[in-house]
Amino acid sequence: MRKITIVGAGRVGESTAQIVAKEELCREVVLLDIEPGVPQGVALDIQQSASLLRFDTRVTGDTHPAAMRHSDLVIITAGLPRKPGMSRSDVLEVNLGIIDGIVDKVLEYAPEAMIMMVTNPVDVLTWRVYRKTGWPRRRVFGQSGALDTARMTAFIALETGYSVKDISALVLGGHGDAMVPLPRFTSISGINIEHFLSKSRIEEITRRTRQGGGEILALKQHSSAYDSPAAAIAAMVDAIGHNRRRILPCVAILDGEYGQRNIAMGVPAVLDENGLTEIIELKLNEDEQVLFEKSADMVRSDINNLP
Ligand SMILES: NC(=O)c1ccc[n+]([C@@H]2O[C@H](COP(=O)([O-])OP(=O)(O)OC[C@H]3O[C@@H](n4cnc5c(N)ncnc54)[C@H](O)[C@@H]3O)[C@@H](O)[C@H]2O)c1
C-alpha cells in the first residue's frame, strides 16, 4: 500500500500509526484529527523515532480532511471511548455524528479507498458506513475479532504456559459482552484446547475474553485499551497490504451468511489486496448458533435505532 490515513490521532490512532510506520506497512501514513496541533505533534513524534527504529515510512499530521487524498485505506479511530461502567453502545449517539461527518469527507476526498472502522460500537458503525458510502462490502469492514481472538489467545497462553505462537483461537459475533468465543475451533498446535484445559477453565477464559476490554478499562479508569487494538488493526493492514489472503475474524457485512442479513458483525473472513473478499461460513452447532443469534440480536437492536 502507498498511503494510509488514520482518522483520529488519539490513543488507538497513535499506537496504530506507530506500528504501521515501524513495520513499513505502507509508504505514507497521515494522521487526521480535529484538535489543532495534535495530529501534527503525534506524527512528528513518531517520525523522529524513524532512525532509531529503522523505518522509512513518512508520517504526517493534519486537521484538513483533504490530506486523506489518494489514500488506499482509511482507518477510522475517531470518537469517544467508553468510560468505566459504560457499554460500547452507550457511545453510539455521539460517535454516530462523528462518523457520519468523517464518511462525508472520505466520499469527497478518498472515494476509491477502503474503510476500516474501529470506533465503537464497531459493528453498528461499520453497518452505518456501508450504508452511507454505498460501496461494495469488500471495501467496508471493521476491526474487532482479531483483537478478541488475540485476547483469548493471551489468556490461554497464560493459563497453559505454552507459546502464543502455537495457539489458534476464534471469536465471532458482535464486539460486546455477547461476543462468541469458540473453544471448539481453538487449538494449540492443532490439538483442541479441551485436551489441555478443564471445562471450567475454558469457561473462565471465555468469560474473561468477553470482558477483555472492560477489564483493562476498569484497571486504567481513564483510558480504554489501545496497544492490543492497534496490533490487531496492524495485522489486518499487513494482510491487505501484502495480499496475504489471511483468514482473520473481521466485522463484515452479512448478506445471508450465518442466517443474517442487513447487519455487520464478526465472522472469519479473507483479507487480501482487494479488501475483505470472502466470508468463511462455519457449521456452528446448536449452542454456538444460539449464542451467535443472541449477539446478532444485540447488534441489530442498535442498528434498528439508528436515525
Ligand atoms: N474496535 C475495537 O476493537 C476498538 C478497540 C479500542 C478502542 N476502540 C474505539 O476507538 C475509539 C477511539 O478510542 P481512543 O482510546 O483512541 O480515544 P481517544 O479519545 O484517545 O481518541 C479519539 C480521537 O478522536 C478525535 N476526534 C474526535 N472527533 C473527530 C473528528 N470528527 N475527526 C477527526 N478526529 C476526531 C479526538 O480529537 C481524539 O484525538 C473509541 O470509540 C473506542 O471505543 C475500538
PDBQT file of the ligand as one rigid body, heavy atoms in Angstrom, charges set to zero:
ROOT
HETATM    1  N1  LIG A 401     -12.868  -1.873  17.586  1.00  0.00    +0.000 N 
HETATM    2  C1  LIG A 401     -12.052  -2.075  18.594  1.00  0.00    +0.000 C 
HETATM    3  O1  LIG A 401     -11.598  -3.181  18.836  1.00  0.00    +0.000 OA
HETATM    4  C2  LIG A 401     -11.653  -0.916  19.470  1.00  0.00    +0.000 A 
HETATM    5  C3  LIG A 401     -10.615  -1.067  20.411  1.00  0.00    +0.000 A 
HETATM    6  C4  LIG A 401     -10.253   0.032  21.172  1.00  0.00    +0.000 A 
HETATM    7  C5  LIG A 401     -10.910   1.254  21.034  1.00  0.00    +0.000 A 
HETATM    8  N2  LIG A 401     -11.906   1.359  20.129  1.00  0.00    +0.000 N 
HETATM    9  C6  LIG A 401     -12.627   2.617  19.920  1.00  0.00    +0.000 C 
HETATM   10  O2  LIG A 401     -11.788   3.518  19.230  1.00  0.00    +0.000 OA
HETATM   11  C7  LIG A 401     -12.227   4.855  19.502  1.00  0.00    +0.000 C 
HETATM   12  C8  LIG A 401     -11.041   5.736  19.878  1.00  0.00    +0.000 C 
HETATM   13  O3  LIG A 401     -10.507   5.319  21.120  1.00  0.00    +0.000 OA
HETATM   14  P1  LIG A 401      -9.230   6.104  21.732  1.00  0.00    +0.000 P 
HETATM   15  O4  LIG A 401      -8.901   5.409  23.000  1.00  0.00    +0.000 OA
HETATM   16  O5  LIG A 401      -8.200   6.277  20.688  1.00  0.00    +0.000 OA
HETATM   17  O6  LIG A 401      -9.912   7.525  22.059  1.00  0.00    +0.000 OA
HETATM   18  P2  LIG A 401      -9.157   8.938  22.203  1.00  0.00    +0.000 P 
HETATM   19  O7  LIG A 401     -10.101   9.802  22.948  1.00  0.00    +0.000 OA
HETATM   20  O8  LIG A 401      -7.790   8.731  22.752  1.00  0.00    +0.000 OA
HETATM   21  O9  LIG A 401      -9.001   9.462  20.702  1.00  0.00    +0.000 OA
HETATM   22  C9  LIG A 401     -10.087   9.813  19.907  1.00  0.00    +0.000 C 
HETATM   23  C10 LIG A 401      -9.612  10.921  18.983  1.00  0.00    +0.000 C 
HETATM   24  O10 LIG A 401     -10.633  11.185  18.019  1.00  0.00    +0.000 OA
HETATM   25  C11 LIG A 401     -10.550  12.574  17.732  1.00  0.00    +0.000 C 
HETATM   26  N3  LIG A 401     -11.752  13.032  17.027  1.00  0.00    +0.000 N 
HETATM   27  C12 LIG A 401     -12.976  13.286  17.520  1.00  0.00    +0.000 A 
HETATM   28  N4  LIG A 401     -13.804  13.704  16.528  1.00  0.00    +0.000 NA
HETATM   29  C13 LIG A 401     -13.080  13.695  15.399  1.00  0.00    +0.000 A 
HETATM   30  C14 LIG A 401     -13.374  14.011  14.038  1.00  0.00    +0.000 A 
HETATM   31  N5  LIG A 401     -14.591  14.405  13.659  1.00  0.00    +0.000 N 
HETATM   32  N6  LIG A 401     -12.383  13.893  13.122  1.00  0.00    +0.000 NA
HETATM   33  C15 LIG A 401     -11.162  13.502  13.480  1.00  0.00    +0.000 A 
HETATM   34  N7  LIG A 401     -10.815  13.183  14.771  1.00  0.00    +0.000 NA
HETATM   35  C16 LIG A 401     -11.773  13.284  15.702  1.00  0.00    +0.000 A 
HETATM   36  C17 LIG A 401     -10.319  13.230  19.090  1.00  0.00    +0.000 C 
HETATM   37  O11 LIG A 401      -9.840  14.550  18.967  1.00  0.00    +0.000 OA
HETATM   38  C18 LIG A 401      -9.314  12.243  19.692  1.00  0.00    +0.000 C 
HETATM   39  O12 LIG A 401      -7.973  12.643  19.413  1.00  0.00    +0.000 OA
HETATM   40  C19 LIG A 401     -13.285   4.729  20.608  1.00  0.00    +0.000 C 
HETATM   41  O13 LIG A 401     -14.579   4.764  20.029  1.00  0.00    +0.000 OA
HETATM   42  C20 LIG A 401     -13.007   3.365  21.179  1.00  0.00    +0.000 C 
HETATM   43  O14 LIG A 401     -14.141   2.794  21.808  1.00  0.00    +0.000 OA
HETATM   44  C21 LIG A 401     -12.297   0.299  19.355  1.00  0.00    +0.000 A 
ENDROOT
TORSDOF 0
